[in-house]
Amino acid sequence: MLMQFSSKTVAAGWLAAVALFVGLVSSSAPLAQQPPAGAPAAPPAQPARGRGPAPTDTLGAGPWDVGTGRGRLHVTAIKGLDHPWGIAFVPDGSMLVTERPGRLRVVRNGVVDPTALGPVPQSLAAGLGGFLDVTLDPQFATNRRIYLAYAKPGTGGGNDATTAVYRARWDGGSTLTEGKDIFVADAYHGAPGTEKLPGVLGPATGSYGTRLVFDSTGMLLVSLGDRNIAPKSQDPNSHIGKILRITPDGGVPPDNPFVGRAGYKPEIWTLGHRNPLGMYINPIDGTLWSTEEGPQGGDELNKIEKGKNYGWPEVSLGRNYDGTVVGKGFTAPGYEEPVVYWVPAIAISGLSFYNGDRFPNWKGSAFVGGMRNNTGQHVQRVWFNPKGLPVGREILLADLKQRIREVKPGPDGYLYALTDETFGAILRIEPPQPAPPPAESRGPGAVTPQK
């Protein structure tokens, strides 16, 4: 497998890849809101499924033993989710999972609770909008606070929406209390007529980005995509196409890089992002990383540093969908280059770093999700040498042919992946199961199972 890593000479060796541009567009702009706590769950919201034939369950029940040799893995599935997007591991062993159509689920003992949590805010569940990421407060054990990122409808009609962060208290039942928006991004887009604005490259319902991560100081990082208005990613007076850093109450940390700078939103941590769909802090060294979808090629794994500009749409290792070079080209002074990039694109999504004990050989590796047919639809591991340079990749779970929206290690040391499907699932990735001993070694009276 050909591996591409960033360098100043990448342009000379770059080969353009023909990639499929999929725009998830809905002819209407439905608003998704789950029923009150205790009521039966509403049927999945159709707009989140996009166009095409009726969906089918392409995964099956499992379990599966996939891979060969040292790469062999055992995979089990928790079924019953519709386009799961974000996952948070709760100290009691349960999991919180967002469903893009507008629901927040709890999974206990490997089973999805049929009663969704609520009340929750109304969202615009169209295209890639709806409920996005979820995370726990660093002090969750004492304050029971959770944070939810979602597409908040605007007042302009059509697909007018922005990204908001909602905070609530969850005491373990089916009811959320003290719920409120702590932050509403200055990123409204999608009202009728906005698709004709200069620089608009696609539907307003796409490229929301949106992951939530708390840093070591207790501040909340929020990634926002460009909503298909590429020039906004370089506009310092807009939250579109930025990674933001806010306090747990939605305020501005005084040590943010652009505080007090005229013409800049003070919440901005970094700018120049296209669609940052993964974000994670490496537990080994505390560095912040993000995955970002490129256009035609040029998916990225970036090391995120305070105040830096990551180039979109001034530079890109991908090309525009008409084959032309993006902006100034593949690289230019003043813009950060990715640590790893993918050509052809894999429709890169979720991101994590592994530091558990179940897979000793995986320590320090990055894991990303891929969603694109033919080149993606797998989990990919990237490993690094002692100098921190990327030196290899490994494709996992390709046999299952599922769109992987998120991938995270759990507190049990196993790896968990969310499938972005109507018949979605949580995949638990474990080391291979030991083979049963031969019949003669099972002791007196052992019975060989019938074929």
C-alpha positions in Angstrom: 0.0 0.0 0.0 1.3 3.4 -1.0 1.8 5.7 1.9 1.9 9.5 1.5 3.3 11.8 4.2 3.6 15.6 4.2 6.7 17.3 2.8 7.6 20.5 1.0 8.3 18.5 -2.1 4.9 16.7 -2.2 3.7 18.7 -5.3 6.2 17.1 -7.6 5.1 13.6 -6.8 1.4 14.2 -6.3 -1.0 12.2 -8.5 -4.6 13.5 -8.8 -7.2 10.9 -7.7 -10.7 10.8 -9.1 -13.0 10.8 -6.1 -16.7 10.7 -5.7 -18.4 13.8 -4.4 -21.4 13.0 -2.4 -23.7 15.8 -1.3 -26.2 14.9 1.2 -29.1 17.2 0.3 -32.6 17.1 1.5 -35.5 18.7 -0.4 -36.9 19.9 2.9 -35.5 21.0 6.2 -37.2 18.9 8.9 -36.5 19.6 12.6 -35.7 16.6 14.8 -36.7 16.4 18.4 -37.1 13.3 20.4 -40.2 12.5 22.4 -40.2 13.4 26.1 -38.5 11.1 28.5 -40.5 7.9 29.1 -42.3 8.1 25.8 -41.7 5.5 23.0 -38.8 6.5 20.7 -39.8 8.2 17.5 -39.0 6.4 14.2 -35.7 7.4 12.7 -35.8 10.8 10.9 -35.7 10.0 7.2 -33.6 13.1 6.0 -30.5 11.9 7.8 -30.4 8.9 5.4 -29.9 10.9 2.3 -31.2 9.8 -1.2 -31.1 6.4 -2.8 -32.8 3.0 -2.3 -34.3 1.9 0.9 -31.6 1.1 3.5 -30.8 -2.4 4.4 -28.8 -4.0 7.2 -25.5 -4.8 5.5 -23.6 -5.7 8.7 -25.5 -8.7 10.2 -25.5 -9.8 13.8 -21.9 -11.0 14.3 -19.6 -11.8 16.0 -16.8 -11.8 13.4 -13.2 -12.9 13.3 -11.5 -10.7 10.8 -8.0 -10.2 9.5 -5.2 -12.7 9.3 -2.1 -13.7 11.2 -1.0 -11.1 13.8 -3.7 -8.7 12.5 -6.5 -11.0 13.4 -9.3 -9.4 15.5 -12.5 -10.4 17.2 -15.4 -8.0 16.6 -18.9 -7.9 18.3 -21.7 -5.5 17.6 -24.3 -3.6 19.6 -27.1 -3.0 17.2 -30.2 -0.7 17.2 -28.8 2.7 16.4 -29.6 5.1 13.5 -26.5 6.9 12.2 -24.6 7.1 15.5 -22.2 10.0 15.6 -20.6 10.5 19.0 -19.9 8.2 22.0 -18.9 8.9 25.6 -17.9 6.3 28.1 -19.6 6.7 31.5 -17.8 5.6 34.7 -20.5 3.1 35.6 -19.7 1.1 32.4 -22.6 2.5 30.3 -22.2 4.6 27.1 -23.9 7.7 25.8 -24.4 7.8 22.0 -25.8 10.5 19.8 -27.9 9.6 16.8 -27.8 12.1 14.0 -31.6 12.2 13.5 -31.8 13.9 16.9 -31.7 11.5 19.8 -29.3 10.8 22.7 -29.1 7.1 23.7 -27.7 5.2 26.6 -26.3 1.8 26.2 -26.2 -0.5 29.3 -24.7 -3.9 29.5 -24.4 -4.1 25.7 -28.1 -3.1 25.0 -29.4 0.1 23.6 -32.1 1.5 26.0 -35.3 1.9 23.9 -36.1 5.1 25.8 -34.0 8.1 24.5 -32.8 10.7 27.0 -34.7 14.0 27.2 -35.7 16.7 27.0 -33.1 17.7 24.3 -32.9 20.7 22.0 -34.5 20.8 18.6 -32.1 20.2 15.8 -32.0 20.5 12.1 -31.6 16.9 11.0 -30.8 17.3 7.3 -27.8 16.2 5.4 -25.0 15.9 7.9 -26.8 18.1 10.4 -28.6 16.9 13.5 -27.1 15.6 16.8 -23.3 15.5 16.5 -20.8 14.8 19.3 -21.3 14.2 23.0 -18.8 14.3 25.9 -18.7 14.2 29.7 -17.5 17.1 31.9 -14.1 16.4 33.4 -15.8 16.6 36.8 -18.7 14.4 35.7 -18.4 12.1 38.8 -19.5 15.0 41.0 -21.4 17.4 38.7 -23.1 14.9 36.3 -22.8 17.3 33.4 -22.8 16.3 29.8 -22.2 18.3 26.6 -23.9 17.8 23.3 -23.0 19.5 20.0 -25.9 19.8 17.5 -27.1 21.7 14.4 -29.3 24.5 15.9 -32.0 25.8 13.5 -31.9 29.4 12.6 -34.7 31.8 11.9 -34.0 32.2 8.1 -36.0 29.2 7.0 -34.8 26.4 4.6 -31.7 24.8 6.0 -30.6 27.8 8.1 -28.6 26.5 11.0 -25.5 26.8 13.1 -23.6 24.7 15.5 -24.4 25.0 19.2 -23.2 23.3 22.4 -25.9 22.2 24.9 -25.1 21.3 28.5 -27.4 19.3 30.8 -27.3 17.3 34.0 -27.8 13.5 33.7 -28.3 11.5 36.9 -28.4 8.1 35.1 -32.1 7.8 34.4 -34.0 8.8 31.2 -34.3 12.5 32.1 -32.0 15.4 31.5 -32.2 18.5 33.8 -30.7 22.0 33.8 -30.4 21.8 30.0 -29.3 25.0 28.1 -27.2 26.1 25.2 -23.9 27.4 26.6 -22.5 28.4 23.2 -24.1 29.2 19.9 -21.6 29.7 17.1 -21.6 32.6 14.7 -22.0 30.2 11.9 -25.6 30.5 10.6 -25.9 29.4 7.0 -28.5 27.7 4.8 -31.4 30.2 4.5 -33.0 30.3 1.0 -30.7 32.1 -1.4 -27.5 31.5 0.5 -26.5 28.7 -1.9 -25.9 31.4 -4.5 -23.4 33.4 -2.4 -19.8 33.7 -3.7 -17.6 30.8 -2.6 -20.4 28.4 -1.9 -19.3 24.9 -3.1 -22.1 22.7 -1.9 -25.2 22.2 0.3 -25.3 24.1 3.6 -26.3 20.8 5.3 -22.8 19.4 4.8 -19.4 19.9 6.4 -20.5 20.6 9.9 -17.4 19.0 11.4 -18.0 19.1 15.1 -16.2 17.2 17.8 -15.9 18.0 21.5 -12.7 17.6 23.5 -11.8 18.9 27.0 -8.1 19.9 27.3 -5.9 19.5 30.4 -6.9 22.9 31.7 -10.6 22.1 31.7 -11.4 24.2 28.6 -13.7 22.8 25.9 -12.5 22.6 22.3 -15.2 22.5 19.5 -14.4 21.8 15.8 -16.5 23.5 13.1 -16.5 22.7 9.4 -16.8 25.1 6.6 -20.4 24.3 5.7 -19.3 24.4 2.1 -18.5 28.1 2.2 -14.8 27.7 1.8 -13.7 31.4 2.1 -15.3 31.6 5.6 -12.6 29.3 6.9 -10.1 32.1 6.5 -12.5 34.8 7.8 -11.3 35.6 11.4 -14.7 37.3 12.1 -16.6 34.0 11.6 -16.6 30.7 13.6 -17.1 28.7 10.4 -14.1 26.5 9.5 -12.4 26.9 12.9 -11.5 25.0 16.0 -12.8 27.0 19.0 -11.8 26.9 22.7 -14.4 28.0 25.3 -14.9 27.7 29.0 -17.4 25.0 30.4 -19.9 27.9 30.7 -19.4 29.0 27.1 -17.1 32.0 27.8 -13.8 33.0 26.4 -10.6 31.7 28.1 -8.2 34.7 28.6 -5.3 32.8 27.1 -6.9 32.1 23.7 -4.6 33.3 20.9 -6.7 36.0 19.4 -8.2 37.6 22.6 -8.2 41.4 22.1 -7.2 41.2 18.5 -9.4 43.4 16.3 -11.4 41.6 13.7 -11.0 38.2 15.3 -13.5 36.1 17.2 -11.9 35.5 20.6 -13.1 31.9 20.8 -10.8 30.9 17.8 -8.0 28.5 18.7 -7.1 27.6 15.1 -8.4 28.5 11.6 -8.4 27.3 8.0 -10.3 24.0 8.4 -12.5 22.3 5.9 -14.3 19.6 7.7 -12.6 18.5 11.0 -14.6 15.3 11.8 -12.2 13.9 14.4 -10.5 15.5 17.3 -8.6 13.8 20.2 -5.8 14.5 22.7 -3.0 12.1 22.6 -2.9 10.6 26.1 0.8 10.0 25.9 2.1 13.5 25.4 -1.1 15.7 25.7 -1.0 17.1 22.2 -4.2 17.9 20.3 -4.9 16.3 16.9 -7.6 16.5 14.3 -8.7 14.6 11.2 -10.0 16.7 8.3 -11.7 15.7 5.1 -10.1 17.1 2.0 -11.9 17.7 -1.4 -10.8 15.4 -4.2 -8.0 13.7 -2.3 -6.1 15.4 0.5 -7.7 14.0 3.7 -5.5 15.0 6.6 -4.3 14.1 10.1 -3.1 17.4 11.7 -1.3 18.2 14.9 -3.3 21.2 16.2 -1.3 24.0 17.7 -2.5 27.3 19.3 -3.1 30.1 16.8 -2.0 28.2 13.7 -3.6 28.4 10.2 -4.3 25.0 8.5 -4.7 26.5 5.1 -8.1 25.7 3.7 -9.0 26.9 1.1 -5.7 28.6 0.3 -3.8 25.3 0.1 -4.7 21.7 0.0 -3.1 18.4 -0.9 -6.3 17.5 -2.8 -7.8 19.2 -5.8 -11.1 20.9 -6.6 -13.8 18.6 -7.9 -13.3 20.0 -11.4 -9.6 18.9 -11.2 -8.1 22.3 -10.7 -5.6 23.1 -8.0 -7.0 24.5 -4.8 -6.0 28.1 -4.0 -2.3 28.7 -4.0 -1.5 25.0 -4.6 -0.4 22.2 -2.4 1.6 24.2 0.1 2.5 27.8 0.9 4.4 29.7 3.6 2.3 30.6 6.7 0.1 27.4 6.5 0.5 24.3 8.5 1.0 21.0 6.6 -0.6 17.8 7.7 1.4 15.1 9.5 -0.3 12.4 7.4 -2.4 12.7 4.3 -4.5 10.4 2.1 -4.7 10.4 -1.7 -7.1 9.1 -2.8 -9.3 10.3 0.0 -10.9 7.8 2.4 -13.6 10.3 3.6 -11.7 10.4 6.9 -13.8 10.8 10.1 -13.2 9.9 13.7 -9.9 9.9 15.5 -8.2 8.6 18.6 -4.9 7.5 20.0 -4.4 4.2 21.8 -2.6 3.8 25.1 -4.3 0.7 26.5 -3.0 -2.7 27.5 -5.2 -5.0 25.5 -3.2 -4.3 22.3 0.4 -3.6 23.5 1.6 -3.3 19.9 -0.9 -0.5 19.3 0.4 1.9 22.0 1.0 5.3 20.6 -0.9 4.6 17.3 -3.5 6.9 15.9 -6.8 5.3 14.7 -9.0 7.0 12.1 -12.3 6.1 10.6 -13.0 5.9 6.8 -16.3 6.2 5.1 -15.8 6.3 1.3 -16.8 3.4 -0.8 -13.8 1.6 -2.4 -11.1 3.6 -0.7 -12.5 3.9 2.8 -15.1 2.1 4.9 -12.6 0.8 7.4 -10.6 1.7 10.5 -7.0 2.6 9.8 -4.1 2.5 12.2 -1.2 4.9 11.8 2.0 4.3 13.8 4.9 6.5 14.5 8.6 6.0 15.1 10.4 7.3 18.3 10.9 10.7 16.7 7.1 11.0 16.3 7.2 10.6 12.5 4.5 8.5 10.8 6.1 5.4 9.4 3.2 2.9 8.6 -0.4 2.2 8.2 -2.7 -0.8 8.7 -6.3 -1.2 7.5 -8.7 -2.9 9.9 -12.3 -4.2 9.5 -12.5 -3.6 5.7 -14.3 -7.0 5.4 -17.3 -5.5 7.2 -17.8 -2.8 4.6 -19.1 -0.2 7.0 -18.8 3.6 7.1 -16.9 4.3 10.3 -18.0 7.6 11.8 -16.0 7.5 15.0 -13.4 5.3 16.7 -12.3 5.5 20.4 -10.6 3.3 22.9 -12.9 2.4 25.9 -11.9 2.3 29.5 -11.7 -1.5 29.2 -8.8 -1.2 26.7 -10.8 -2.4 23.7 -11.4 -0.2 20.7 -14.9 0.9 19.8 -16.1 2.1 16.4 -19.5 3.7 15.3 -20.9 2.7 11.9 -22.6 5.6 10.1 -25.5 3.6 8.8 -29.3 3.6 9.1 -28.8 0.2 10.8 -25.9 1.5 12.8 -23.9 -0.2 15.4 -21.2 0.1 18.0 -18.4 -2.3 17.0 -16.2 -3.6 19.9 -12.7 -4.6 18.6 -10.9 -7.2 20.7 -7.8 -9.4 20.4 -8.6 -12.7 18.7 -10.4 -15.4 20.7 -8.2 -18.4 21.6 -9.0 -21.5 19.5 -10.7 -24.3 21.3 -8.4 -27.1 22.3 -8.5 -30.4 20.4 -11.1 -32.9 21.6 -8.4 -35.2 23.0 -7.1 -32.5 25.2 -10.4 -31.6 26.8 -10.4 -34.3 29.4 -12.4 -37.5 29.9 -15.9 -37.4 28.5 -15.2 -34.4 26.2 -17.7 -34.2 23.3 -16.8 -32.7 19.9 -19.5 -30.3 18.8 -21.5 -31.5 15.8 -20.8 -29.8 12.5 
